[in-house]
């Protein structure tokens, strides 16, 4: 499973989540321009078979327009600490894995 953390999520999560996920990238550390546009992030995730982890509703709209891949983990939690986001992602690891393997679902909303 390959995760791409959006710019609105701390790059520090890469190190914190690495023990729990196979591959984790951050948009600011994967060769994309800084700042990367949403469509550039979308295209990178699609080309690299990554699930975008974000709290940006724009990706929900892309998914509605374009379908998947890429798939989206949409954090609907407002501004939270990095440690809280880490806990949520780890706690929902099995659901993220199920999303990764699903042929029917393209989004997981975490509230």
C-alpha positions in Angstrom: 0.0 0.0 0.0 1.3 3.4 -1.1 0.2 6.6 0.7 0.7 10.1 -0.5 0.3 12.8 2.2 -1.1 16.0 0.9 0.5 19.4 1.7 -2.1 20.1 4.4 -0.7 17.1 6.4 2.7 17.2 8.1 5.6 15.5 6.4 6.7 14.4 9.9 4.1 11.6 9.6 6.3 9.8 7.1 8.6 8.6 9.8 5.8 8.0 12.3 3.7 5.9 9.9 6.5 4.0 8.2 6.3 1.0 10.6 2.6 0.6 9.7 2.5 1.2 5.9 4.6 -0.1 3.1 5.3 3.2 1.3 4.6 6.8 2.4 5.4 9.9 0.5 4.7 13.6 1.1 3.8 15.9 -1.8 6.7 18.2 -0.8 9.2 15.3 -0.8 8.4 13.3 -3.9 9.6 15.5 -6.8 6.4 17.6 -7.3 6.7 21.3 -7.6 6.3 23.3 -4.3 3.5 24.2 -4.0 2.0 21.5 -6.2 -1.4 22.0 -7.7 -4.2 19.6 -6.8 -4.2 18.2 -10.3 -0.4 17.6 -10.2 -0.9 15.7 -6.9 -3.8 13.7 -8.4 -1.7 12.8 -11.5 1.3 11.8 -9.4 -0.8 9.6 -7.2 -2.4 8.0 -10.2 0.9 7.3 -11.9 2.4 5.9 -8.8 -0.6 3.9 -7.6 -0.8 5.9 -4.4 -3.8 6.7 -2.1 -4.0 10.4 -1.4 -4.4 11.2 2.3 -5.9 14.7 2.7 -8.4 17.0 4.4 -9.0 18.9 1.1 -12.5 18.5 -0.3 -11.1 19.3 -3.8 -9.9 15.7 -4.1 -13.4 14.5 -3.3 -14.7 16.6 -6.3 -11.9 15.2 -8.5 -13.0 11.7 -7.6 -16.6 12.5 -8.3 -15.6 13.9 -11.8 -12.9 11.5 -12.8 -13.4 8.3 -10.8 -10.6 6.4 -9.4 -7.7 5.7 -9.3 -6.3 7.3 -7.4 -8.2 6.6 -4.2 -8.7 9.1 -1.4 -8.6 9.0 2.4 -10.4 12.1 3.3 -9.8 13.3 6.9 -12.9 15.2 8.0 -11.4 16.2 11.4 -10.5 19.9 11.0 -7.2 21.1 12.3 -5.6 18.5 14.5 -2.2 17.8 15.9 0.2 15.5 14.0 0.0 13.0 16.8 -3.8 12.9 16.6 -3.7 12.4 12.8 -1.1 9.7 13.3 -3.4 7.9 15.7 -6.3 8.2 13.4 -4.5 6.8 10.4 -3.0 3.9 12.4 -6.4 3.1 14.0 -7.9 3.0 10.5 -5.1 1.0 8.9 -7.4 -2.0 8.2 -10.0 0.2 6.5 -7.3 1.9 4.4 -6.0 -1.5 3.4 -9.5 -2.6 2.5 -9.9 0.6 0.4 -6.6 -0.2 -1.3 -7.8 -3.6 -2.3 -11.3 -2.7 -3.2 -12.4 -2.5 -6.9 -15.7 -0.8 -5.9 -14.7 2.0 -3.6 -12.5 5.0 -4.2 -12.8 6.9 -0.9 -12.6 6.4 2.8 -13.8 9.3 5.0 -12.4 9.4 8.5 -14.3 11.6 11.0 
